Amino acid sequence: MPGVVIDKNHCKGCELCVKSCPQHILRMSKQISVKGYFYAEMFDSSRCIGCKICAITCPDAAIEVVTNGTLYSLFEY
């Protein structure tokens, strides 16, 4: 089952990952990070398909998508 790991201390709250997620499973946290930003969080891990679009769109490289068993790859056509 794929999952999203977000480093809340590197996230600056730009919301690009929230807007780009095709499954709409990311949202902004109500808590503030050490740097003073509302950070992104995943709220429904069961719907994650491991597409890695959130990690690709993150300008701060604060998101890592981990997969166990199945690896999804993006292909350029």
PDB file of N, CA, C, O and CB in Angstrom:
ATOM      1  N   MET A   1       0.848  -1.182   0.000  1.00  0.00           N
ATOM      2  CA  MET A   1       0.000   0.000   0.000  1.00  0.00           C
ATOM      3  C   MET A   1       0.892   1.242   0.000  1.00  0.00           C
ATOM      4  O   MET A   1       1.720   1.397   0.897  1.00  0.00           O
ATOM      5  CB  MET A   1      -0.964   0.000   1.228  1.00  0.00           C
ATOM      6  N   PRO A   2       0.744   2.109  -0.964  1.00  0.00           N
ATOM      7  CA  PRO A   2       1.557   3.324  -1.006  1.00  0.00           C
ATOM      8  C   PRO A   2       1.151   4.301   0.085  1.00  0.00           C
ATOM      9  O   PRO A   2       0.031   4.263   0.594  1.00  0.00           O
ATOM     10  CB  PRO A   2       1.441   3.994  -2.370  1.00  0.00           C
ATOM     11  N   GLY A   3       2.068   5.160   0.427  1.00  0.00           N
ATOM     12  CA  GLY A   3       1.793   6.173   1.432  1.00  0.00           C
ATOM     13  C   GLY A   3       2.639   7.404   1.197  1.00  0.00           C
ATOM     14  O   GLY A   3       3.664   7.347   0.518  1.00  0.00           O
ATOM     15  N   VAL A   4       2.210   8.501   1.753  1.00  0.00           N
ATOM     16  CA  VAL A   4       2.899   9.773   1.598  1.00  0.00           C
ATOM     17  C   VAL A   4       3.518  10.160   2.930  1.00  0.00           C
ATOM     18  O   VAL A   4       2.849  10.164   3.963  1.00  0.00           O
ATOM     19  CB  VAL A   4       1.932  10.877   1.094  1.00  0.00           C
ATOM     20  N   VAL A   5       4.814  10.487   2.894  1.00  0.00           N
ATOM     21  CA  VAL A   5       5.521  10.953   4.080  1.00  0.00           C
ATOM     22  C   VAL A   5       5.881  12.415   3.830  1.00  0.00           C
ATOM     23  O   VAL A   5       6.592  12.732   2.877  1.00  0.00           O
ATOM     24  CB  VAL A   5       6.805  10.077   4.384  1.00  0.00           C
ATOM     25  N   ILE A   6       5.388  13.298   4.689  1.00  0.00           N
ATOM     26  CA  ILE A   6       5.618  14.731   4.530  1.00  0.00           C
ATOM     27  C   ILE A   6       6.483  15.222   5.683  1.00  0.00           C
ATOM     28  O   ILE A   6       6.143  15.039   6.852  1.00  0.00           O
ATOM     29  CB  ILE A   6       4.274  15.514   4.473  1.00  0.00           C
ATOM     30  N   ASP A   7       7.600  15.845   5.341  1.00  0.00           N
ATOM     31  CA  ASP A   7       8.478  16.443   6.346  1.00  0.00           C
ATOM     32  C   ASP A   7       7.917  17.822   6.684  1.00  0.00           C
ATOM     33  O   ASP A   7       8.104  18.779   5.932  1.00  0.00           O
ATOM     34  CB  ASP A   7       9.971  16.539   5.834  1.00  0.00           C
ATOM     35  N   LYS A   8       7.235  17.912   7.806  1.00  0.00           N
ATOM     36  CA  LYS A   8       6.542  19.157   8.138  1.00  0.00           C
ATOM     37  C   LYS A   8       7.484  20.320   8.398  1.00  0.00           C
ATOM     38  O   LYS A   8       7.064  21.475   8.327  1.00  0.00           O
ATOM     39  CB  LYS A   8       5.674  18.947   9.339  1.00  0.00           C
ATOM     40  N   ASN A   9       8.749  20.042   8.699  1.00  0.00           N
ATOM     41  CA  ASN A   9       9.704  21.119   8.931  1.00  0.00           C
ATOM     42  C   ASN A   9      10.274  21.687   7.633  1.00  0.00           C
ATOM     43  O   ASN A   9      10.885  22.755   7.654  1.00  0.00           O
ATOM     44  CB  ASN A   9      10.830  20.624   9.806  1.00  0.00           C
ATOM     45  N   HIS A  10      10.091  20.999   6.507  1.00  0.00           N
ATOM     46  CA  HIS A  10      10.516  21.520   5.218  1.00  0.00           C
ATOM     47  C   HIS A  10       9.348  22.090   4.409  1.00  0.00           C
ATOM     48  O   HIS A  10       9.568  22.868   3.481  1.00  0.00           O
ATOM     49  CB  HIS A  10      11.207  20.430   4.427  1.00  0.00           C
ATOM     50  N   CYS A  11       8.130  21.720   4.740  1.00  0.00           N
ATOM     51  CA  CYS A  11       6.953  22.194   4.020  1.00  0.00           C
ATOM     52  C   CYS A  11       6.707  23.668   4.340  1.00  0.00           C
ATOM     53  O   CYS A  11       6.699  24.066   5.504  1.00  0.00           O
ATOM     54  CB  CYS A  11       5.712  21.343   4.380  1.00  0.00           C
ATOM     55  N   LYS A  12       6.506  24.469   3.300  1.00  0.00           N
ATOM     56  CA  LYS A  12       6.242  25.898   3.474  1.00  0.00           C
ATOM     57  C   LYS A  12       4.788  26.269   3.251  1.00  0.00           C
ATOM     58  O   LYS A  12       4.446  27.452   3.227  1.00  0.00           O
ATOM     59  CB  LYS A  12       7.102  26.691   2.540  1.00  0.00           C
ATOM     60  N   GLY A  13       3.924  25.266   3.087  1.00  0.00           N
ATOM     61  CA  GLY A  13       2.491  25.532   2.982  1.00  0.00           C
ATOM     62  C   GLY A  13       2.047  26.158   1.692  1.00  0.00           C
ATOM     63  O   GLY A  13       1.112  26.958   1.703  1.00  0.00           O
ATOM     64  N   CYS A  14       2.668  25.836   0.574  1.00  0.00           N
ATOM     65  CA  CYS A  14       2.290  26.436  -0.713  1.00  0.00           C
ATOM     66  C   CYS A  14       1.012  25.828  -1.285  1.00  0.00           C
ATOM     67  O   CYS A  14       0.403  26.415  -2.179  1.00  0.00           O
ATOM     68  CB  CYS A  14       3.421  26.273  -1.715  1.00  0.00           C
ATOM     69  N   GLU A  15       0.599  24.672  -0.790  1.00  0.00           N
ATOM     70  CA  GLU A  15      -0.621  23.971  -1.186  1.00  0.00           C
ATOM     71  C   GLU A  15      -0.599  23.401  -2.608  1.00  0.00           C
ATOM     72  O   GLU A  15      -1.645  22.988  -3.108  1.00  0.00           O
ATOM     73  CB  GLU A  15      -1.775  24.898  -1.056  1.00  0.00           C
ATOM     74  N   LEU A  16       0.542  23.368  -3.261  1.00  0.00           N
ATOM     75  CA  LEU A  16       0.611  22.799  -4.610  1.00  0.00           C
ATOM     76  C   LEU A  16       0.298  21.315  -4.595  1.00  0.00           C
ATOM     77  O   LEU A  16      -0.357  20.815  -5.509  1.00  0.00           O
ATOM     78  CB  LEU A  16       1.990  23.033  -5.222  1.00  0.00           C
ATOM     79  N   CYS A  17       0.751  20.604  -3.579  1.00  0.00           N
ATOM     80  CA  CYS A  17       0.479  19.165  -3.493  1.00  0.00           C
ATOM     81  C   CYS A  17      -1.005  18.904  -3.263  1.00  0.00           C
ATOM     82  O   CYS A  17      -1.565  17.958  -3.818  1.00  0.00           O
ATOM     83  CB  CYS A  17       1.307  18.526  -2.366  1.00  0.00           C
ATOM     84  N   VAL A  18      -1.633  19.729  -2.458  1.00  0.00           N
ATOM     85  CA  VAL A  18      -3.061  19.567  -2.163  1.00  0.00           C
ATOM     86  C   VAL A  18      -3.876  19.739  -3.440  1.00  0.00           C
ATOM     87  O   VAL A  18      -4.814  18.982  -3.692  1.00  0.00           O
ATOM     88  CB  VAL A  18      -3.522  20.585  -1.086  1.00  0.00           C
ATOM     89  N   LYS A  19      -3.519  20.730  -4.236  1.00  0.00           N
ATOM     90  CA  LYS A  19      -4.257  21.006  -5.469  1.00  0.00           C
ATOM     91  C   LYS A  19      -3.969  19.988  -6.565  1.00  0.00           C
ATOM     92  O   LYS A  19      -4.813  19.757  -7.430  1.00  0.00           O
ATOM     93  CB  LYS A  19      -3.925  22.391  -5.968  1.00  0.00           C
ATOM     94  N   SER A  20      -2.780  19.376  -6.538  1.00  0.00           N
ATOM     95  CA  SER A  20      -2.405  18.467  -7.624  1.00  0.00           C
ATOM     96  C   SER A  20      -2.799  17.014  -7.382  1.00  0.00           C
ATOM     97  O   SER A  20      -2.775  16.217  -8.319  1.00  0.00           O
ATOM     98  CB  SER A  20      -0.933  18.541  -7.846  1.00  0.00           C
ATOM     99  N   CYS A  21      -3.153  16.653  -6.176  1.00  0.00           N
ATOM    100  CA  CYS A  21      -3.469  15.256  -5.852  1.00  0.00           C
ATOM    101  C   CYS A  21      -4.751  14.815  -6.557  1.00  0.00           C
ATOM    102  O   CYS A  21      -5.809  15.400  -6.326  1.00  0.00           O
ATOM    103  CB  CYS A  21      -3.611  15.073  -4.324  1.00  0.00           C
ATOM    104  N   PRO A  22      -4.675  13.787  -7.419  1.00  0.00           N
ATOM    105  CA  PRO A  22      -5.880  13.348  -8.127  1.00  0.00           C
ATOM    106  C   PRO A  22      -6.897  12.650  -7.221  1.00  0.00           C
ATOM    107  O   PRO A  22      -8.078  12.577  -7.561  1.00  0.00           O
ATOM    108  CB  PRO A  22      -5.494  12.420  -9.250  1.00  0.00           C
ATOM    109  N   GLN A  23      -6.453  12.143  -6.087  1.00  0.00           N
ATOM    110  CA  GLN A  23      -7.345  11.452  -5.157  1.00  0.00           C
ATOM    111  C   GLN A  23      -7.904  12.384  -4.076  1.00  0.00           C
ATOM    112  O   GLN A  23      -8.789  11.985  -3.320  1.00  0.00           O
ATOM    113  CB  GLN A  23      -6.609  10.297  -4.503  1.00  0.00           C
ATOM    114  N   HIS A  24      -7.403  13.604  -3.997  1.00  0.00           N
ATOM    115  CA  HIS A  24      -7.848  14.601  -3.013  1.00  0.00           C
ATOM    116  C   HIS A  24      -7.721  14.066  -1.581  1.00  0.00           C
ATOM    117  O   HIS A  24      -8.668  14.127  -0.797  1.00  0.00           O
ATOM    118  CB  HIS A  24      -9.309  15.012  -3.293  1.00  0.00           C
ATOM    119  N   ILE A  25      -6.538  13.544  -1.257  1.00  0.00           N
ATOM    120  CA  ILE A  25      -6.323  12.983   0.080  1.00  0.00           C
ATOM    121  C   ILE A  25      -5.342  13.809   0.906  1.00  0.00           C
ATOM    122  O   ILE A  25      -4.972  13.403   2.008  1.00  0.00           O
ATOM    123  CB  ILE A  25      -5.818  11.557  -0.033  1.00  0.00           C
ATOM    124  N   LEU A  26      -4.917  14.955   0.393  1.00  0.00           N
ATOM    125  CA  LEU A  26      -4.036  15.844   1.132  1.00  0.00           C
ATOM    126  C   LEU A  26      -4.798  17.093   1.533  1.00  0.00           C
ATOM    127  O   LEU A  26      -5.700  17.543   0.827  1.00  0.00           O
ATOM    128  CB  LEU A  26      -2.792  16.207   0.300  1.00  0.00           C
ATOM    129  N   ARG A  27      -4.425  17.641   2.666  1.00  0.00           N
ATOM    130  CA  ARG A  27      -5.023  18.902   3.126  1.00  0.00           C
ATOM    131  C   ARG A  27      -3.982  19.642   3.950  1.00  0.00           C
ATOM    132  O   ARG A  27      -2.938  19.091   4.296  1.00  0.00           O
ATOM    133  CB  ARG A  27      -6.332  18.651   3.964  1.00  0.00           C
ATOM    134  N   MET A  28      -4.275  20.876   4.255  1.00  0.00           N
ATOM    135  CA  MET A  28      -3.381  21.666   5.090  1.00  0.00           C
ATOM    136  C   MET A  28      -3.723  21.422   6.555  1.00  0.00           C
ATOM    137  O   MET A  28      -4.890  21.403   6.946  1.00  0.00           O
ATOM    138  CB  MET A  28      -3.482  23.176   4.742  1.00  0.00           C
ATOM    139  N   SER A  29      -2.690  21.239   7.341  1.00  0.00           N
ATOM    140  CA  SER A  29      -2.863  20.969   8.763  1.00  0.00           C
ATOM    141  C   SER A  29      -3.353  22.212   9.496  1.00  0.00           C
ATOM    142  O   SER A  29      -3.135  23.337   9.048  1.00  0.00           O
ATOM    143  CB  SER A  29      -1.551  20.477   9.378  1.00  0.00           C
ATOM    144  N   LYS A  30      -3.998  21.999  10.595  1.00  0.00           N
ATOM    145  CA  LYS A  30      -4.428  23.113  11.434  1.00  0.00           C
ATOM    146  C   LYS A  30      -3.331  23.505  12.426  1.00  0.00           C
ATOM    147  O   LYS A  30      -3.459  24.498  13.143  1.00  0.00           O
ATOM    148  CB  LYS A  30      -5.719  22.749  12.185  1.00  0.00           C
ATOM    149  N   GLN A  31      -2.254  22.718  12.459  1.00  0.00           N
ATOM    150  CA  GLN A  31      -1.120  23.006  13.335  1.00  0.00           C
ATOM    151  C   GLN A  31      -0.043  23.743  12.548  1.00  0.00           C
ATOM    152  O   GLN A  31       0.009  23.659  11.321  1.00  0.00           O
ATOM    153  CB  GLN A  31      -0.550  21.701  13.952  1.00  0.00           C
ATOM    154  N   ILE A  32       0.793  24.445  13.244  1.00  0.00           N
ATOM    155  CA  ILE A  32       1.856  25.235  12.638  1.00  0.00           C
ATOM    156  C   ILE A  32       3.191  24.552  12.896  1.00  0.00           C
ATOM    157  O   ILE A  32       3.444  24.053  13.992  1.00  0.00           O
ATOM    158  CB  ILE A  32       1.860  26.683  13.192  1.00  0.00           C
ATOM    159  N   SER A  33       4.044  24.536  11.872  1.00  0.00           N
ATOM    160  CA  SER A  33       5.363  23.918  12.003  1.00  0.00           C
ATOM    161  C   SER A  33       6.294  24.819  12.801  1.00  0.00           C
ATOM    162  O   SER A  33       5.910  25.911  13.219  1.00  0.00           O
ATOM    163  CB  SER A  33       5.966  23.623  10.618  1.00  0.00           C
ATOM    164  N   VAL A  34       7.506  24.358  13.006  1.00  0.00           N
ATOM    165  CA  VAL A  34       8.513  25.118  13.754  1.00  0.00           C
ATOM    166  C   VAL A  34       8.831  26.435  13.052  1.00  0.00           C
ATOM    167  O   VAL A  34       9.130  27.436  13.704  1.00  0.00           O
ATOM    168  CB  VAL A  34       9.797  24.287  13.927  1.00  0.00           C
ATOM    169  N   LYS A  35       8.766  26.430  11.720  1.00  0.00           N
ATOM    170  CA  LYS A  35       9.071  27.637  10.948  1.00  0.00           C
ATOM    171  C   LYS A  35       7.885  28.589  10.813  1.00  0.00           C
ATOM    172  O   LYS A  35       8.029  29.672  10.245  1.00  0.00           O
ATOM    173  CB  LYS A  35       9.553  27.250   9.580  1.00  0.00           C
ATOM    174  N   GLY A  36       6.713  28.202  11.326  1.00  0.00           N
ATOM    175  CA  GLY A  36       5.560  29.078  11.314  1.00  0.00           C
ATOM    176  C   GLY A  36       4.617  28.901  10.146  1.00  0.00           C
ATOM    177  O   GLY A  36       3.839  29.805   9.842  1.00  0.00           O
ATOM    178  N   TYR A  37       4.667  27.747   9.478  1.00  0.00           N
ATOM    179  CA  TYR A  37       3.805  27.479   8.329  1.00  0.00           C
ATOM    180  C   TYR A  37       2.776  26.402   8.664  1.00  0.00           C
ATOM    181  O   TYR A  37       3.038  25.503   9.463  1.00  0.00           O
ATOM    182  CB  TYR A  37       4.645  27.052   7.115  1.00  0.00           C
ATOM    183  N   PHE A  38       1.607  26.507   8.043  1.00  0.00           N
ATOM    184  CA  PHE A  38       0.665  25.395   8.062  1.00  0.00           C
ATOM    185  C   PHE A  38       1.175  24.398   7.034  1.00  0.00           C
ATOM    186  O   PHE A  38       1.342  24.754   5.867  1.00  0.00           O
ATOM    187  CB  PHE A  38      -0.823  25.862   7.751  1.00  0.00           C
ATOM    188  N   TYR A  39       1.421  23.184   7.430  1.00  0.00           N
ATOM    189  CA  TYR A  39       2.018  22.184   6.542  1.00  0.00           C
ATOM    190  C   TYR A  39       0.958  21.230   6.006  1.00  0.00           C
ATOM    191  O   TYR A  39      -0.135  21.112   6.560  1.00  0.00           O
ATOM    192  CB  TYR A  39       3.111  21.396   7.277  1.00  0.00           C
ATOM    193  N   ALA A  40       1.307  20.550   4.909  1.00  0.00           N
ATOM    194  CA  ALA A  40       0.395  19.590   4.291  1.00  0.00           C
ATOM    195  C   ALA A  40       0.389  18.292   5.084  1.00  0.00           C
ATOM    196  O   ALA A  40       1.387  17.917   5.700  1.00  0.00           O
ATOM    197  CB  ALA A  40       0.792  19.322   2.823  1.00  0.00           C
ATOM    198  N   GLU A  41      -0.757  17.614   5.058  1.00  0.00           N
ATOM    199  CA  GLU A  41      -0.869  16.312   5.713  1.00  0.00           C
ATOM    200  C   GLU A  41      -1.813  15.430   4.910  1.00  0.00           C
ATOM    201  O   GLU A  41      -2.690  15.924   4.201  1.00  0.00           O
ATOM    202  CB  GLU A  41      -1.367  16.463   7.178  1.00  0.00           C
ATOM    203  N   MET A  42      -1.624  14.114   5.028  1.00  0.00           N
ATOM    204  CA  MET A  42      -2.505  13.169   4.361  1.00  0.00           C
ATOM    205  C   MET A  42      -3.570  12.742   5.360  1.00  0.00           C
ATOM    206  O   MET A  42      -3.256  12.411   6.503  1.00  0.00           O
ATOM    207  CB  MET A  42      -1.714  11.935   3.809  1.00  0.00           C
ATOM    208  N   PHE A  43      -4.835  12.747   4.931  1.00  0.00           N
ATOM    209  CA  PHE A  43      -5.902  12.398   5.862  1.00  0.00           C
ATOM    210  C   PHE A  43      -6.624  11.105   5.507  1.00  0.00           C
ATOM    211  O   PHE A  43      -7.403  10.606   6.319  1.00  0.00           O
ATOM    212  CB  PHE A  43      -6.891  13.511   5.925  1.00  0.00           C
ATOM    213  N   ASP A  44      -6.393  10.544   4.318  1.00  0.00           N
ATOM    214  CA  ASP A  44      -7.037   9.283   3.951  1.00  0.00           C
ATOM    215  C   ASP A  44      -6.039   8.432   3.180  1.00  0.00           C
ATOM    216  O   ASP A  44      -6.044   8.432   1.949  1.00  0.00           O
ATOM    217  CB  ASP A  44      -8.328   9.530   3.106  1.00  0.00           C
ATOM    218  N   SER A  45      -5.185   7.709   3.891  1.00  0.00           N
ATOM    219  CA  SER A  45      -4.117   6.941   3.257  1.00  0.00           C
ATOM    220  C   SER A  45      -4.631   5.751   2.462  1.00  0.00           C
ATOM    221  O   SER A  45      -3.919   5.245   1.594  1.00  0.00           O
ATOM    222  CB  SER A  45      -3.148   6.464   4.297  1.00  0.00           C
ATOM    223  N   SER A  46      -5.831   5.297   2.729  1.00  0.00           N
ATOM    224  CA  SER A  46      -6.361   4.131   2.020  1.00  0.00           C
ATOM    225  C   SER A  46      -6.650   4.422   0.550  1.00  0.00           C
ATOM    226  O   SER A  46      -6.747   3.489  -0.247  1.00  0.00           O
ATOM    227  CB  SER A  46      -7.625   3.645   2.699  1.00  0.00           C
ATOM    228  N   ARG A  47      -6.787   5.676   0.176  1.00  0.00           N
ATOM    229  CA  ARG A  47      -7.102   6.034  -1.212  1.00  0.00           C
ATOM    230  C   ARG A  47      -5.870   6.429  -2.029  1.00  0.00           C
ATOM    231  O   ARG A  47      -5.994   6.738  -3.214  1.00  0.00           O
ATOM    232  CB  ARG A  47      -8.096   7.170  -1.230  1.00  0.00           C
ATOM    233  N   CYS A  48      -4.690   6.422  -1.417  1.00  0.00           N
ATOM    234  CA  CYS A  48      -3.464   6.810  -2.118  1.00  0.00           C
ATOM    235  C   CYS A  48      -3.118   5.756  -3.165  1.00  0.00           C
ATOM    236  O   CYS A  48      -3.080   4.563  -2.862  1.00  0.00           O
ATOM    237  CB  CYS A  48      -2.287   6.994  -1.118  1.00  0.00           C
ATOM    238  N   ILE A  49      -2.865   6.200  -4.405  1.00  0.00           N
ATOM    239  CA  ILE A  49      -2.533   5.284  -5.487  1.00  0.00           C
ATOM    240  C   ILE A  49      -1.039   5.282  -5.796  1.00  0.00           C
ATOM    241  O   ILE A  49      -0.598   4.547  -6.680  1.00  0.00           O
ATOM    242  CB  ILE A  49      -3.316   5.647  -6.732  1.00  0.00           C
ATOM    243  N   GLY A  50      -0.265   6.076  -5.097  1.00  0.00           N
ATOM    244  CA  GLY A  50       1.179   6.095  -5.282  1.00  0.00           C
ATOM    245  C   GLY A  50       1.638   6.734  -6.572  1.00  0.00           C
ATOM    246  O   GLY A  50       2.671   6.341  -7.113  1.00  0.00           O
ATOM    247  N   CYS A  51       0.912   7.696  -7.079  1.00  0.00           N
ATOM    248  CA  CYS A  51       1.232   8.317  -8.364  1.00  0.00           C
ATOM    249  C   CYS A  51       2.425   9.270  -8.284  1.00  0.00           C
ATOM    250  O   CYS A  51       3.032   9.579  -9.309  1.00  0.00           O
ATOM    251  CB  CYS A  51       0.025   9.063  -8.884  1.00  0.00           C
ATOM    252  N   LYS A  52       2.763   9.728  -7.112  1.00  0.00           N
ATOM    253  CA  LYS A  52       3.899  10.619  -6.836  1.00  0.00           C
ATOM    254  C   LYS A  52       3.737  12.030  -7.404  1.00  0.00           C
ATOM    255  O   LYS A  52       4.715  12.774  -7.479  1.00  0.00           O
ATOM    256  CB  LYS A  52       5.154  10.012  -7.389  1.00  0.00           C
ATOM    257  N   ILE A  53       2.551  12.402  -7.795  1.00  0.00           N
ATOM    258  CA  ILE A  53       2.342  13.753  -8.321  1.00  0.00           C
ATOM    259  C   ILE A  53       2.581  14.793  -7.227  1.00  0.00           C
ATOM    260  O   ILE A  53       3.104  15.872  -7.504  1.00  0.00           O
ATOM    261  CB  ILE A  53       0.915  13.898  -8.898  1.00  0.00           C
ATOM    262  N   CYS A  54       2.209  14.483  -6.007  1.00  0.00           N
ATOM    263  CA  CYS A  54       2.429  15.419  -4.905  1.00  0.00           C
ATOM    264  C   CYS A  54       3.924  15.668  -4.694  1.00  0.00           C
ATOM    265  O   CYS A  54       4.342  16.807  -4.486  1.00  0.00           O
ATOM    266  CB  CYS A  54       1.791  14.884  -3.610  1.00  0.00           C
ATOM    267  N   ALA A  55       4.725  14.609  -4.747  1.00  0.00           N
ATOM    268  CA  ALA A  55       6.169  14.736  -4.545  1.00  0.00           C
ATOM    269  C   ALA A  55       6.827  15.484  -5.703  1.00  0.00           C
ATOM    270  O   ALA A  55       7.784  16.231  -5.498  1.00  0.00           O
ATOM    271  CB  ALA A  55       6.807  13.351  -4.384  1.00  0.00           C
ATOM    272  N   ILE A  56       6.318  15.283  -6.914  1.00  0.00           N
ATOM    273  CA  ILE A  56       6.878  15.955  -8.080  1.00  0.00           C
ATOM    274  C   ILE A  56       6.576  17.452  -8.046  1.00  0.00           C
ATOM    275  O   ILE A  56       7.423  18.261  -8.426  1.00  0.00           O
ATOM    276  CB  ILE A  56       6.327  15.333  -9.367  1.00  0.00           C
ATOM    277  N   THR A  57       5.390  17.825  -7.598  1.00  0.00           N
ATOM    278  CA  THR A  57       5.003  19.246  -7.602  1.00  0.00           C
ATOM    279  C   THR A  57       5.547  20.020  -6.406  1.00  0.00           C
ATOM    280  O   THR A  57       5.515  21.250  -6.410  1.00  0.00           O
ATOM    281  CB  THR A  57       3.496  19.367  -7.626  1.00  0.00           C
ATOM    282  N   CYS A  58       6.041  19.333  -5.391  1.00  0.00           N
ATOM    283  CA  CYS A  58       6.533  20.023  -4.193  1.00  0.00           C
ATOM    284  C   CYS A  58       7.851  20.735  -4.492  1.00  0.00           C
ATOM    285  O   CYS A  58       8.847  20.076  -4.791  1.00  0.00           O
ATOM    286  CB  CYS A  58       6.718  19.025  -3.024  1.00  0.00           C
ATOM    287  N   PRO A  59       7.876  22.069  -4.417  1.00  0.00           N
ATOM    288  CA  PRO A  59       9.109  22.804  -4.723  1.00  0.00           C
ATOM    289  C   PRO A  59      10.169  22.674  -3.633  1.00  0.00           C
ATOM    290  O   PRO A  59      11.335  22.985  -3.876  1.00  0.00           O
ATOM    291  CB  PRO A  59       8.793  24.265  -4.939  1.00  0.00           C
ATOM    292  N   ASP A  60       9.795  22.227  -2.453  1.00  0.00           N
ATOM    293  CA  ASP A  60      10.733  22.120  -1.335  1.00  0.00           C
ATOM    294  C   ASP A  60      11.204  20.695  -1.083  1.00  0.00           C
ATOM    295  O   ASP A  60      11.949  20.459  -0.132  1.00  0.00           O
ATOM    296  CB  ASP A  60      10.098  22.662  -0.087  1.00  0.00           C
ATOM    297  N   ALA A  61      10.790  19.742  -1.907  1.00  0.00           N
ATOM    298  CA  ALA A  61      11.151  18.318  -1.749  1.00  0.00           C
ATOM    299  C   ALA A  61      10.837  17.823  -0.339  1.00  0.00           C
ATOM    300  O   ALA A  61      11.632  17.106   0.269  1.00  0.00           O
ATOM    301  CB  ALA A  61      12.651  18.102  -2.058  1.00  0.00           C
ATOM    302  N   ALA A  62       9.682  18.211   0.169  1.00  0.00           N
ATOM    303  CA  ALA A  62       9.269  17.832   1.515  1.00  0.00           C
ATOM    304  C   ALA A  62       8.407  16.583   1.533  1.00  0.00           C
ATOM    305  O   ALA A  62       7.999  16.130   2.602  1.00  0.00           O
ATOM    306  CB  ALA A  62       8.527  18.963   2.161  1.00  0.00           C
ATOM    307  N   ILE A  63       8.118  16.011   0.344  1.00  0.00           N
ATOM    308  CA  ILE A  63       7.209  14.872   0.253  1.00  0.00           C
ATOM    309  C   ILE A  63       7.937  13.678  -0.346  1.00  0.00           C
ATOM    310  O   ILE A  63       8.661  13.795  -1.335  1.00  0.00           O
ATOM    311  CB  ILE A  63       5.965  15.225  -0.591  1.00  0.00           C
ATOM    312  N   GLU A  64       7.726  12.534   0.276  1.00  0.00           N
ATOM    313  CA  GLU A  64       8.260  11.278  -0.236  1.00  0.00           C
ATOM    314  C   GLU A  64       7.111  10.284  -0.305  1.00  0.00           C
ATOM    315  O   GLU A  64       6.343  10.150   0.647  1.00  0.00           O
ATOM    316  CB  GLU A  64       9.432  10.738   0.661  1.00  0.00           C
ATOM    317  N   VAL A  65       6.995   9.597  -1.416  1.00  0.00           N
ATOM    318  CA  VAL A  65       5.967   8.575  -1.579  1.00  0.00           C
ATOM    319  C   VAL A  65       6.642   7.220  -1.424  1.00  0.00           C
ATOM    320  O   VAL A  65       7.562   6.878  -2.166  1.00  0.00           O
ATOM    321  CB  VAL A  65       5.240   8.699  -2.967  1.00  0.00           C
ATOM    322  N   VAL A  66       6.171   6.462  -0.452  1.00  0.00           N
ATOM    323  CA  VAL A  66       6.731   5.134  -0.204  1.00  0.00           C
ATOM    324  C   VAL A  66       5.729   4.092  -0.663  1.00  0.00           C
ATOM    325  O   VAL A  66       4.523   4.224  -0.456  1.00  0.00           O
ATOM    326  CB  VAL A  66       7.086   4.938   1.300  1.00  0.00           C
ATOM    327  N   THR A  67       6.261   3.050  -1.293  1.00  0.00           N
ATOM    328  CA  THR A  67       5.420   1.963  -1.760  1.00  0.00           C
ATOM    329  C   THR A  67       5.963   0.661  -1.202  1.00  0.00           C
ATOM    330  O   THR A  67       7.177   0.483  -1.092  1.00  0.00           O
ATOM    331  CB  THR A  67       5.356   1.923  -3.310  1.00  0.00           C
ATOM    332  N   ASN A  68       5.090  -0.224  -0.860  1.00  0.00           N
ATOM    333  CA  ASN A  68       5.473  -1.534  -0.357  1.00  0.00           C
ATOM    334  C   ASN A  68       4.966  -2.589  -1.330  1.00  0.00           C
ATOM    335  O   ASN A  68       3.770  -2.878  -1.378  1.00  0.00           O
ATOM    336  CB  ASN A  68       4.912  -1.777   1.077  1.00  0.00           C
ATOM    337  N   GLY A  69       5.876  -3.155  -2.099  1.00  0.00           N
ATOM    338  CA  GLY A  69       5.492  -4.226  -2.992  1.00  0.00           C
ATOM    339  C   GLY A  69       5.237  -3.780  -4.416  1.00  0.00           C
ATOM    340  O   GLY A  69       5.764  -4.395  -5.343  1.00  0.00           O
ATOM    341  N   THR A  70       4.461  -2.753  -4.628  1.00  0.00           N
ATOM    342  CA  THR A  70       4.120  -2.291  -5.965  1.00  0.00           C
ATOM    343  C   THR A  70       4.752  -0.937  -6.191  1.00  0.00           C
ATOM    344  O   THR A  70       4.617  -0.032  -5.367  1.00  0.00           O
ATOM    345  CB  THR A  70       2.589  -2.223  -6.164  1.00  0.00           C
ATOM    346  N   LEU A  71       5.435  -0.802  -7.296  1.00  0.00           N
ATOM    347  CA  LEU A  71       6.067   0.465  -7.641  1.00  0.00           C
ATOM    348  C   LEU A  71       5.368   1.042  -8.860  1.00  0.00           C
ATOM    349  O   LEU A  71       5.294   0.396  -9.905  1.00  0.00           O
ATOM    350  CB  LEU A  71       7.587   0.282  -7.907  1.00  0.00           C
ATOM    351  N   TYR A  72       4.858   2.254  -8.726  1.00  0.00           N
ATOM    352  CA  TYR A  72       4.205   2.926  -9.838  1.00  0.00           C
ATOM    353  C   TYR A  72       5.209   3.879 -10.466  1.00  0.00           C
ATOM    354  O   TYR A  72       5.904   4.612  -9.761  1.00  0.00           O
ATOM    355  CB  TYR A  72       2.919   3.682  -9.373  1.00  0.00           C
ATOM    356  N   SER A  73       5.282   3.867 -11.762  1.00  0.00           N
ATOM    357  CA  SER A  73       6.210   4.743 -12.475  1.00  0.00           C
ATOM    358  C   SER A  73       5.435   5.636 -13.432  1.00  0.00           C
ATOM    359  O   SER A  73       4.394   5.253 -13.965  1.00  0.00           O
ATOM    360  CB  SER A  73       7.274   3.919 -13.241  1.00  0.00           C
ATOM    361  N   LEU A  74       5.970   6.836 -13.635  1.00  0.00           N
ATOM    362  CA  LEU A  74       5.394   7.756 -14.605  1.00  0.00           C
ATOM    363  C   LEU A  74       6.135   7.559 -15.913  1.00  0.00           C
ATOM    364  O   LEU A  74       7.366   7.538 -15.928  1.00  0.00           O
ATOM    365  CB  LEU A  74       5.479   9.243 -14.118  1.00  0.00           C
ATOM    366  N   PHE A  75       5.424   7.417 -16.986  1.00  0.00           N
ATOM    367  CA  PHE A  75       6.031   7.220 -18.290  1.00  0.00           C
ATOM    368  C   PHE A  75       5.804   8.445 -19.145  1.00  0.00           C
ATOM    369  O   PHE A  75       4.712   9.014 -19.163  1.00  0.00           O
ATOM    370  CB  PHE A  75       5.470   5.971 -18.975  1.00  0.00           C
ATOM    371  N   GLU A  76       6.850   8.849 -19.859  1.00  0.00           N
ATOM    372  CA  GLU A  76       6.722   9.961 -20.784  1.00  0.00           C
ATOM    373  C   GLU A  76       6.315   9.423 -22.145  1.00  0.00           C
ATOM    374  O   GLU A  76       6.959   8.520 -22.680  1.00  0.00           O
ATOM    375  CB  GLU A  76       8.041  10.765 -20.878  1.00  0.00           C
ATOM    376  N   TYR A  77       5.259   9.971 -22.699  1.00  0.00           N
ATOM    377  CA  TYR A  77       4.778   9.500 -23.986  1.00  0.00           C
ATOM    378  C   TYR A  77       5.099  10.514 -25.060  1.00  0.00           C
ATOM    379  O   TYR A  77       4.773  10.301 -26.227  1.00  0.00           O
ATOM    380  CB  TYR A  77       3.275   9.226 -23.940  1.00  0.00           C
TER     381      TYR A  77
END
